[in-house]
Amino acid sequence: MQTSAPASGAGRARAALRGAVLSYRALFTWFNPLGYLSSRIVRPIGMAIAFTSLATHYGAGADRMLVASSLLAGAGAVVYGMALSIGNERSFHTLGTWLASPQNKVAAACQRALPHVVDGFVGGLCTYLVCSLLYATLPIGIPQYTVLLAVGVLTTAGFGLSLSALALLIEDLFVGPNMAELVLMVLSGTLVPQNRLPAFLVPLSEVMPLSHVMRAVDGLLAGRADSAPVIAELAVGSIWALAGVLFVHLAARHATARVALGNA
């Protein structure tokens, strides 16, 4: 009797991981070698090279932009993956079946996020290592970067829950992730430093994923290690996660009602 609870917990964990992998394979339409390589490796590395080259051309230096572009690569994988993992149910005409299933929809969205968080981490790390090799520089140490990247993709996963909810409500799958990627580019402090933004956008930047991670990056590049921005980033991620849970719950109820009326 004493070993049943741990065994049951381990069984639930295995079932959750198995479900996450199966949903990734079934719904993530880039799950083939060429599609994966082009979307998750070649594209982010190419974007990082473009942004870093532009930064050096205008005298800004490569280090900050190289780190920022790599973090953005990881966040972008999470944003697109989480939105499509739910939105593709509509494309594959399985949305009604999924909504009618007894599975908790919030738990399902969180479960499906797991492979994309790992995917984003791998893509962000690969982008950083390749670009560091190409530019013959290592702006911050790999251990420090991996910690910041892990915090960044986790925070973005909370943000991505809201996009999963949006994918239940609108038919065009790419509206949400495309707009989210643009918002992250402008307001996260990655491509545009926060002190270069118009004053009225600074408060919005403070609550965006990666904004506090970039503050930690700026500190490391200046030779100052500070854990406060990381803690602030985790707080922002927690707020987004709570908001995302609420949005998914409400969106699932609304989508279920639309399916019942034949309007999905």
C-alpha positions in Angstrom: 0.0 0.0 0.0 2.9 2.4 0.7 4.3 2.1 -2.8 1.0 2.6 -4.6 1.0 6.4 -4.5 4.5 6.9 -5.9 3.8 4.3 -8.6 0.5 6.0 -9.4 2.3 9.3 -9.6 5.0 7.9 -11.8 2.4 6.4 -14.0 0.6 9.7 -14.4 3.8 11.4 -15.2 4.6 8.8 -17.9 1.1 9.1 -19.3 1.4 12.9 -19.4 4.7 12.7 -21.3 3.4 10.1 -23.7 0.4 12.2 -24.4 2.6 15.3 -24.9 4.8 13.4 -27.4 1.8 12.0 -29.3 0.2 15.3 -29.6 3.4 16.8 -30.9 3.8 14.1 -33.5 0.1 14.2 -34.5 -0.5 17.9 -34.6 2.8 19.7 -35.1 2.9 19.8 -38.9 6.6 20.5 -39.1 7.5 17.1 -37.6 9.5 15.9 -40.5 13.3 16.3 -41.1 13.2 19.1 -43.7 10.4 21.0 -42.2 11.9 20.8 -38.7 15.4 21.8 -39.9 14.1 24.8 -41.9 11.7 26.1 -39.3 13.5 25.4 -36.1 17.2 25.5 -37.0 17.9 27.3 -40.3 15.3 30.1 -40.0 16.2 31.2 -36.4 19.9 31.1 -37.2 19.4 33.1 -40.4 17.4 35.7 -38.5 20.0 35.9 -35.8 22.7 36.4 -38.4 20.7 39.1 -40.1 19.9 41.0 -36.9 23.5 40.7 -35.6 25.0 41.8 -38.9 22.7 44.9 -38.9 23.7 45.7 -35.4 27.4 45.6 -36.2 26.9 47.5 -39.4 25.4 50.4 -37.4 28.0 50.2 -34.7 26.0 48.6 -32.0 28.2 45.6 -31.5 27.4 42.0 -31.9 27.3 40.7 -28.4 23.9 41.9 -27.2 22.1 41.3 -30.5 23.5 37.8 -30.7 22.2 36.9 -27.3 18.9 38.6 -27.9 18.3 36.9 -31.3 19.1 33.5 -29.8 16.6 34.1 -26.9 14.0 35.2 -29.4 14.6 32.0 -31.4 13.7 29.9 -28.4 10.7 32.0 -27.6 9.4 31.9 -31.1 9.4 28.1 -31.2 7.3 28.1 -28.0 4.9 30.7 -29.4 4.3 29.0 -32.7 4.3 25.4 -31.3 1.7 26.1 -28.6 -0.6 28.0 -30.9 -0.5 25.3 -33.6 -0.8 22.4 -31.2 -4.3 23.6 -30.4 -5.2 25.4 -33.6 -4.4 22.5 -35.8 -7.3 20.6 -34.2 -9.5 22.9 -36.3 -7.4 22.4 -39.5 -7.6 18.6 -39.1 -11.3 18.7 -38.4 -10.9 17.1 -35.0 -11.8 20.2 -32.9 -15.3 19.0 -32.1 -14.0 15.5 -31.0 -11.3 17.1 -28.8 -13.8 19.5 -27.2 -16.2 16.7 -26.6 -13.6 14.5 -24.9 -13.6 14.4 -21.0 -10.0 15.6 -20.9 -9.5 18.8 -18.9 -8.7 21.3 -21.7 -6.4 23.5 -19.5 -4.4 20.4 -18.5 -4.3 19.3 -22.2 -3.0 22.7 -23.3 -0.3 22.6 -20.6 0.6 19.0 -21.5 1.0 19.9 -25.2 3.2 22.8 -24.2 5.9 20.5 -22.8 7.5 19.4 -26.1 7.5 23.0 -27.4 9.3 24.3 -24.3 12.0 21.7 -24.8 12.0 22.4 -28.5 12.4 26.2 -27.9 15.3 25.5 -25.5 17.1 23.3 -28.0 16.5 25.8 -30.8 17.6 28.8 -28.7 20.8 27.0 -27.5 21.7 25.8 -31.0 21.2 29.3 -32.4 23.5 30.8 -29.7 26.2 28.2 -30.2 26.2 28.4 -34.0 26.2 32.2 -34.1 28.9 32.4 -31.4 31.0 30.2 -33.6 30.3 32.2 -36.7 31.1 35.6 -35.1 34.0 34.1 -33.0 32.6 35.5 -29.8 30.9 34.2 -26.7 29.1 37.2 -25.2 28.1 35.4 -22.0 29.1 32.0 -20.6 27.1 28.9 -21.8 25.9 28.1 -18.2 24.6 31.6 -17.7 22.9 31.6 -21.1 21.3 28.2 -20.6 19.7 29.4 -17.3 18.4 32.6 -18.9 17.1 30.7 -21.9 15.3 28.2 -19.7 13.7 31.0 -17.7 12.8 32.8 -21.0 11.1 29.7 -22.6 9.2 28.9 -19.4 7.9 32.5 -19.2 7.0 32.4 -22.9 5.1 29.2 -22.3 2.8 31.1 -19.9 2.3 33.7 -22.7 1.7 30.9 -25.2 -1.2 29.6 -23.2 -3.1 32.7 -24.1 -2.3 32.1 -27.8 -3.6 28.5 -27.4 -6.9 30.1 -26.2 -6.9 32.5 -29.1 -6.4 29.5 -31.5 -9.7 28.1 -30.2 -11.6 31.2 -31.2 -10.2 32.3 -34.6 -10.0 30.3 -37.8 -6.7 31.8 -39.1 -4.1 29.8 -37.2 -1.2 32.2 -37.8 -2.8 35.5 -36.8 -2.0 34.9 -33.1 1.6 33.6 -33.3 2.5 36.1 -36.1 1.3 39.0 -34.0 2.9 37.6 -30.8 6.2 37.2 -32.5 6.1 40.8 -33.7 5.1 42.0 -30.2 8.1 40.1 -28.7 10.4 41.6 -31.3 9.3 45.1 -30.4 8.4 45.0 -26.7 10.5 42.3 -25.1 13.7 44.3 -25.1 15.4 41.9 -27.4 15.7 43.7 -30.8 14.7 47.1 -29.4 16.2 48.0 -26.0 13.6 49.2 -23.6 15.2 52.7 -23.3 14.7 53.2 -27.1 11.0 52.6 -26.9 8.4 55.4 -26.8 7.6 56.2 -23.2 4.0 54.9 -23.4 5.2 51.5 -24.5 7.7 51.0 -21.6 5.0 49.8 -19.1 3.8 47.2 -21.7 7.4 46.1 -22.2 7.7 45.5 -18.4 5.1 42.7 -18.5 6.3 41.0 -21.7 8.2 37.7 -21.7 12.0 38.1 -22.0 12.1 41.8 -21.0 13.6 41.1 -17.6 15.8 38.3 -19.0 17.3 40.9 -21.3 17.9 43.2 -18.3 19.9 40.3 -16.8 21.8 39.9 -20.1 22.7 43.6 -20.1 24.0 43.2 -16.5 26.1 40.2 -17.5 27.5 42.0 -20.5 28.4 44.9 -18.2 30.1 42.6 -15.8 27.3 42.6 -13.2 25.5 39.4 -12.2 22.1 40.1 -10.6 19.4 37.6 -9.8 16.6 40.2 -9.4 15.7 40.4 -13.1 15.4 36.6 -13.2 13.0 36.6 -10.3 11.0 39.4 -11.9 10.9 37.4 -15.1 9.5 34.3 -13.3 6.9 36.5 -11.7 5.9 37.8 -15.1 5.7 34.3 -16.4 3.5 33.2 -13.5 1.1 36.1 -14.2 0.9 35.1 -17.9 0.4 31.4 -16.9 -2.5 32.3 -14.6 -4.0 34.5 -17.3 -3.5 31.8 -19.9 -5.2 29.2 -17.8 -8.3 31.5 -17.4 -8.3 32.3 -21.1 -8.1 28.6 -22.2 -10.9 27.7 -19.8 -13.2 30.5 -21.2 -12.2 29.9 -24.8 -12.8 26.1 -24.5 -16.3 26.8 -23.1 -17.0 29.3 -25.9 -15.7 26.9 -28.6 -17.7 24.0 -27.2 -20.9 26.1 -27.4 -20.0 27.1 -31.0 -19.4 23.4 -31.9 -22.8 22.5 -30.4 -24.4 25.1 -32.6 -22.5 23.9 -35.6 -20.6 27.2 -36.0 -17.0 26.0 -35.4 
